[in-house]
Amino acid sequence: MDLTLIDWLIMLLYFTFVLGIGFALKRFMRTSKDFFQAGRSLPAWICGLAFISANLGAQEVIGMGASGAKYGIATSHFYWIGAIPAMIFVGVFMMPFYYGSKARSVPEFLRLRFDEKTRAYNACSFAVMTVFSSGISMYAMARLIQTLHVFDSLFIRLNMPVEWIFHFAIFVSAVIVLGYIFAGGLTSAIYNEVLQFFLIVAGFLPLVWVGLKNVGGWSGLKAALPAAYTHSWHGMTNPHNNPLGVEWFGLAAGLGFVLSFGYWCTDFLVIQTAMASDSEESARRVPLIAAIPKMFFPFLVILPGLIAIATPAVTQHAMMQPISSGTTVASSASADLAQSSKGLIPAKVNPVTGKVMTDEHGNPVLDYDLAIPNMLLHYFPTGILGLGLTALLASFMSGMAGNVTAFNTVWTYDLYQSYINKNAPDSHYLKVGRWTTVVGILISIGTAYIATSFNNIMDTLQLVFSFVNAPLFATFLLGMFWKRTTGHGAFTGLVSGTIAAVLHHGLTLPVTAHPGIHGGWIAIVHTYPSEMAQNFWTAIWAFSTNFVLTVVVSLMTKPRPEPELVGLVYSLTPKPVEHHMAWYARPKVIAVGLVALLVALNLIFR
């Protein structure tokens, strides 16, 4: 791809702006609270856009586009079932506990409610998850730049191997994110996430409009795809009759309850943006404000995947060839590759042989992660292409930044200060936080290369969430609503839930996968129709195991006195007063309106 001067200028302006925000805010980072918590001084609307944008990383753009191409409009359940109810719940019920407790992180809240060992376990598992997620965003960004051949001409002129572009892109993205987080901390990340939100909207609205027009509108899209692809609930009674491969119970329990509530209610990556707001009232409104645009994002990030599949077949030279780990497709395999592609989705190739990869049934494995990049190349002209590419780069780097800021906060407050150096001056923790950012970026670079083993990064992320967030939600649910829950019960449940997830993954396998990183590495006792179905049931097993064992152990151990649980357990905590608010600004009123809109969207696209 040959970018013109205007395309390069748009991207250069974005990179200059994000670094400028970080260095402009550096002079305000006087204390660790300023760096890690944005001073708890930001307005609700800023935090609301950052709340949704913290989730607008690689998984939201490349991942959702890939899942749209792979599973159809049923991917919208990640929003309508798998996000909105949980966002309403965290705003109405959980945010008063988080903000009111003055906890600086989710692990610290667990210490206040339970004990140190529960905090330490969650801090360690969360730290691993954040750098893994950051690495996935880094991988997706490097993959995009490599696939679009953005730097090919530059490397050729410098007489450097084009195979190095993947590694160069990872290095450049790491340096930019490190620069503005090291300087401006969480505040810098939040303001850049707001910028990213508007860039995504500006970059993807034209893509959807032009793509839909090209395939004949919504009616033309429906005519070009199997019926199940354009109905969100079609075939949910049988996992083998719908693209998602999940029956309604697995969807409702696995995604709609365990994974969604586990992510939105307990993941410090998003919770930290709400806790940066200037008051408890603002913090409660943050997830509700975020839920409004979140409800309509399927039309921006999922529809392009459907359009990519429905677009009439194009010649291979008009579509970016799949590339893996810096290896281009062998010319001898070009004919096979063209025949194996579907719409704008190419087949995945073996990085060594250059041949089309197949599943155990001999069918070509499509490289769904290239749906959005090929949509950009196919539909966008000069200038608009630069804007669309910048929107993608913004989403990746903000995803990285959100995970890294969460990582440095948890490491500094919940591990370093708690167990290594308890009584250092505040300036010392500020310095540790900055250098932890460097460490987090370096670890993320390593995890970026692990992500090359998956052909859909959304599958990868949901697997990680089922190991960490799913069991954690059971701990929060019991701890917040059952005052009898004990620290011993919570710790036992967390560990057991994670072990249950590991065992379930090791004993099951998607029907199209080979034993190994996708499951079945212990033995194969059950197969699932898709990786997503396996992820949902992994989460269900993790949550259920945690829930049952936490209850059993709590009944066998001594609970804390009730006065110590005020502000930490729902039944013992005074309810927030809302009478002084205008009726339309009250969280419960906003929540009712969101539920009504959610039901309407599900009925329209049922």
N, C-alpha and C positions, 0 to 999 in steps of 0.2 A: 504494500500500500504506500502510495506517495502522498504524504500530507503536504498541503500548501502552506504558504507563509501565515495566512490567517488562522489555520488550524493550530500551528505551532504557537502563535501569539496567544490564542485563547488558553492553551494549556500552560504556557509560561506565566500568564497573568494569574492563573489559579495557584500555581506553586509559589509565586511571589507573595500572593495575598495570605496564604495559610502560614507561611513562615513569618510574614510581617505581623500577623495577629499574635503569634507566640512571643516574638521579641518585644512587641509593644506592651504586652502584659507582664513581662519579666520583672519590671520595676515594682509591680504590685504584689509580687510573691515574697512577702516579708516573713511569713510564718508558715508552719506546716499546715495549718488550717486553710490558709490561702491556697496553698499548692494542691492539697489533697481533697479539699471540700469546697473550693471556690468561695471560701469565706461565708458560706451559707447566706448569700446576698443577692441571688439572681431572681428576676421576676418569673412568674409561673409560665408565661407563654414561651419565653426563651427555653426554660427547662423542659416544657412540653414538647417542643420541636426537637430538642436534643434527646429526649426520652425515646422518641420514635426513631431518630436518626442514629442513635447508638446501636440500633438493630438493623440499620440500613447498610450493612457491610456487604461483603462478597456473597453471604448467604441470601441476602435480600434481592440482589440484582442478578448476578450470574446464576446463583443457586435457584432462585424462584423462576427465572426464565428457563433454566434447564428442567426443573420439575414441571413447569407448564408444558414444555415440549414432550416430556416423558409420561406425565400422568394426566394432562388436560386441566380443565377448569376446576377439577376437584382439588387442585393445589390451593385454591382459594380458602379451603378449610384451615390452612395455616394462619389465616387472618380472621375469618369470620367465626370459626370454632376454636382455633388454636391461639388466639390473641385477645380479641375484644372482651370476652367474659372475664378472663384473668386480669386484664387491665382495669376493668371496672371494679373487680374485687380488691385489687391492691390499692386503688384510690379510695374506695369507700371504707374498707375494713382495716387494711394492714398498714397504710402509711402513717396513721396516728401513732402506732406502736414504734415504727422505725424512727420517725422524726422526734416524737415525744421522749423516747428513751435516751436521746442525745448520743446514740451509738454512732461511731464513725464508719462502721462497715457492717455488713451482714454477719460475718463471723463474730464481731464484737457483740452484736445483739444476741447471738447464741450463747455467748459467755454470760451475759446478763440474765438470760432466761434459764440456762442450764448450768454449764460448768466449763472449766478450761479445756478439758480433753475434747469436748464436742466442738469448741471453737477451733482448736488446733487442727483437728481432723478436717473440718470444713475449709479452713484457710489453706491447707495443703492441697486438697483436691480442687478447690476453686482456682488456686494459682496455676496448677497444671492445665486446667481447662481453658483459662484465659490465654495463656501463651500458645496453646494448640489452636484456639480460634483465631488468634492474631496471625499465626502462621498460615492458616487457610486463606485469610484475606490477602496475605502477602503472595502466596502461591497463585491465587486467582488473578491478581494484578499482573504478576510476571507472565503468566500464561496468556493473558489478554494482549500485552505488549508484544510478546513473541509471535502470537498467532496473527496479529494484524500487521506484522513486519514493520512496526513503527521506526525502529532504529536500523533496519537492514542497510539502507543506503549509507548511513553514517559509518557503520562497521566496515562496509566494503571499501569506502574511501580511506579509512584508516588501516586497511589491510588486516583486519581482525576477523576471526572466525565468527560467523553469525550464530553458531551454536552457543556462544557466550551470552547472547542477549537475555536469555532466561535468568542467568545468574546476575547480570548487570542490572536488570529491572528490580530484582529482589534487593540488591544493595542500595539502589537509588531510593526506592520507596522507604526502606529502613532508615536511611539518613534523614529524609525529609520529616518523617513522623517523629523520629528522635529529636530533631531540631526544635519543633514547636512544642512538644510535650516537655522536654528538658527545660525550656525557657518559661512556658506559661502554665504548665500543670493542667489540672482539670478544667479551669476556666478557658484556657486555650482550646482544649478538646471540645468543650460545649459550644463555643462560638463557631468553631469550624464545622461541627455537626449541623448547626443551623444553616450555615452556608451550603453545606452538602445537600440538605433537604431541598432547597430551592433549585440547586443545580440538577438534581435528579428529576424534579418535576419539569424543568425547562428542557432537559435533554430527552426525556422519554415521551412526553406528550406528542411531539411531532412524529416520533417513531411509530407510536401506536396509530395515529391518525393516517399516516401515509401507508403503513402496512395494511390496515383494515381496508382502506380504499382500494389497494392493489388486489386484494383477494375477494372483493365484492361485498364489503361490509360484513356485519354480523351474520346475515343470512348466507353469504358466500362462504364464510368461515365454517358455519355449521354444515353446509353441503359438502365441503372438502374433507371433513374429518369424521371419524366414527362417532356415533351418537353420544357415547359415554364421555367423549372429550369435551363436550360443551354443556354437560349437565353435572352439577356439583354433587347430587345425591343419587344419580343413576347407577343402579347395580350394586348399591351398598349392602344389599341382603346377602350377596355372595361375593367373596373376595376375588373369585376367578372371572367375574363378569364386569369388572371395572378396572380402568388403567392403574389406579392407585394400589390395587391388590389388598385392600383393607375392608373388612365388613364393618357395618355401622357401629357395632360395640367396640371393636378395636379402635375405630376413629374417635368415638365419643370418649371412651375411657383413656385410651393411650395418648391421643393428641389433645382432645378437648378438655381433659381434666389433668392428667398427670404431667405431661410434657409442657403444656401451656402454662398452667398454674405454677409448675416447678420453675419455669424460666422467668416469667414476668413478675412473680411474687417473691422470688428468692435470689435471683441472679444479680449480684452487686453491680454488674456492668450497667444495667439500666436503673437499678435502685439508686445508685450514686448520683444520677442526674436529678432525680426528684428531691433527694436530700440536700442538694445544693441550693434549693429555693429559699426565699427570704422569710417564710413563715410556715407553720403547720397547715394553715388553710391553703396556701399556695401549693404545698407539697401534695395535698390530697387532690387538688385539681389537675396536677401535672399529668398523671396517667389518663385522665378523662379527656383532657385537651388533646393528648397524643392519639387517643382512640378514634377521633373524628377523621383525620387524614388517613390513619392506618386502615380504616374500613374500605377506603377506595383505592388503596395501593395495588390490589390485584389487577386493576385495569391498566396500571402502568408497567408492572414487572412480570405478570404472568401471561397476559395476552400476547406479548411479543414472542413467547415460546410457542404458543399455539399457531401464531401467524407464520413462524419459521417452518413448522411442520407442514402447514397448508400451502405455503408458497410453491407454485409450480417448479418442478425440477429445473435446476440451472446447470450449465456446464461447469466442470470442475475449475476452470480458470476464473470463473466469476465468483467462486466461493473459496474462502480460506481453507487450505488443507489442514487437517489436524496435525499438531506437533506435540511431541512428548519429550520432555527433558532435553530440549535442544536438538532433536533429530527430526529432519524433514522426511516426508514420505518418499520412498524410493520410486523412481520413474516407472519401473516395471510393474508397480502395483497401481498405477493411475487408473487403469480401466476398471480393476476390481473396486477401487475406492469410489469411483463415480457410480457404479452400479449398486454399491452398498449404501450410499447416502440416501437420505429421505428429506425432500424439500431442501432447506438450507442447513440441515444437520448432517455433517459428514460422519463416516465411520471412524472409530478409534483405531490407531495403528500401533503395531509393535515398535517400540523405540529402537530395537536392534535390527530387525529384519525389514522394517518398513511395510510389512504386510498387514492387511486388515485383521483385526482381532475378532474372535468369535466366542460365543458362549458355549456351554457344554452340549447344546443342541446343534451347533454349527451355524447359528444365525449371527450376522455381524453385530458388534457392540457399537451403538451410536454414541458419539461424543457430544452429549447434550449440553455440556458446559460451553460449547461454541455457538449455541443458539443466538444469544444476544450479540456477540461480536460479529457474526455473519449477517445479522439483521442490520447492524450499523453500516457494514460495508455495502450491503445490497441496496439499501434505501436512502442513505444520507449523502447529499452532495457536499462539496467543499464548504467549509465554514460551519455548517450544521454538523458535519462529521466531527469536527474539532470539539464542538459543544457536547455532542453525545459521548465522545471518548473522555472528555474531561469529567462528565457526570459519573462515568464508570470509575475513573481513577479516584474521584472524590469519595465515592462509596467505599472503595477498598481501603483507602488510607484512614478514613474516619472509623471504619470497623477495626482496623489495627490500633488506632489511637485509643478508642474506648476500652479495648481489652487491656492495653498496656497501662492506662491510668488506673484501671481496677486492680491490676496486678501489683503496681507499685504501692498502692494504698494498703492492700491486704498484707503484702510482705512487710512493709514498714511498721504498720500499727499492730497487726495481729501475730506476727512472727518475730520480727527483729526487736521491737520495743517490749513485747511481752515476755520473750524467752532469752534474748541475747543481751540487750543493753536497756535496762528499765529506767534508769535515772539520768539519762543524758539530757543536755539542754535542747530546747526546741530547734535551734539552728542546726543541731547535729542531725535530727530526724529529717529536716528539710533537705540536707545534703544527701542523706541516705536515700531518700525518695528519688532524687534526681539520678543518682548512680544506679538505683534499682531499675529505672527506666532503660538505661543502657543494657543491663543484664537481660531484661525482659525482651528487648528487641533482638539480642543475640540468640536467645533460646527460640524465639519465634522464627528466626531464619532457619534453624534446624528443623522445626516442625513443618515448615513450608514444603520441604522435600518429601515428607511422609504423605502429604495430601495427593501426590501424583499417583497413588495406587487406586484412587476412586474416580469414576466417570461422572459423578454427580455430587458436588460438595454439600448439597443439602442433606443427602443421605449420611454423609460423614458427620456433619454437625449434629443431626438428630441422634446419631449413635453416641456421640460424646455427651449430649444432654441427658440421655437415658441412663448413663452411668453416674452422673453427678447431680443434676437437678431433680430427677425423678425421685430418688430416695430422700433428698433434702426436703422436698415439699411435704412428705409425710411427717417429718420431724416438726416442721413449722405448723402444720395443720393441728397436730395434737398439742404442741406446746402452747399455741395461741388460744385454743378453745377448750382444752382439758387441763385444768389446774393440777391434776394428779400426775401428769407427766414428769418424770424425773430425769436428771442428768445421765444417770447410768442407762436408763431406758433409751434416751435419745442417742447416746453414743453407740450402744449395741445395735440399735435399729439402723443407724447410718452405715456402719461397717457392714452389717448383714445385707442391707439393700444393695450396696455396691457389689458385694460378692455374688448376690443373686443375679445381678445384671451381667456380670462377667461369665457366670456359669451358663445362663440362658444363651448368651451370644456364642459361647463355645460349643453348645449342644444343638444349635439350630443353624440353618443356612437358607438364603434365598434360592429359589429354584433354578435361577440362571447363573449362579455364582459357583466358583470353585472353593473348596475348603481352604481356610487361611485367614487373611485379614478381614474378610467379609463374614466370618463365622465358621462353625463346624470344625474348629481346630482341636476340640476334645473328641467329639464323636458327633454323628448326625442322627438325632432322634426325631427331628421334625424339620420339615421344609416349609418356607413361606412363599407366597406368590410374588413378593417383591421385597427389596431391602427396607422400604418404608414400613411395610407390615411387620417385619422383624424388629425394627426399631421401636415401633409402638408397643409391641408385646414385651420387649425387653424393659421398657419403662414401666409397664403395668406390673411385671414381676418384681422389679426393684421397689416400687412404691408399696405394693402389697406386703412384701416381706418385711420391709421397714415398719410399716404400720402395725402389723401383728406382733412382731417381736418387741417393739417399743411399748405397746400396751402390756404385754406379758411381763417384761422386766420391770416396768414402772409399778405394776401391782405388787411386785415382790420387793420393792425397795422403798425407802422413806422419802416422801415428797418434801419440798421446801415449805416453810410457814407461809400462810397466805399474805401477810403484810409485805413480804419480800417480793411478791408477784404483782403488786399493784403497778399498773402501767405496762405490764408484760403479758397479762392474760385478759382476754376479752371480758369475761364476767366480773372481773375485779377492777376494771378500769373505767373511770368516768367517761361518758360518751361526749364527743365533741359537740359544742353548742353552735347551732346554725341559724338561730333566730335573727341575728344581726345582719345576715346576708340577704341580698335580694333573692327572691324565690328561684329565679332562673340561674343563679350562680351557685346554688346549693348542690353539693356532690350527688346526693341521692336523686335530685331532679334531673341532672345531666345524665346520670346512669340510666334512668327510665327511658329517656329519649334515645340513648345509644342502643338499648335493647330493642326498642321498637324498630329502629332503622336496620339493625342486624337481622331481625326476623324478616323484614321486607326484602332484603337482598337475598336471603336464602330461599324465599318463596319465588322470587323472580327467576333465579338461576337453578332451581331445583332439578 
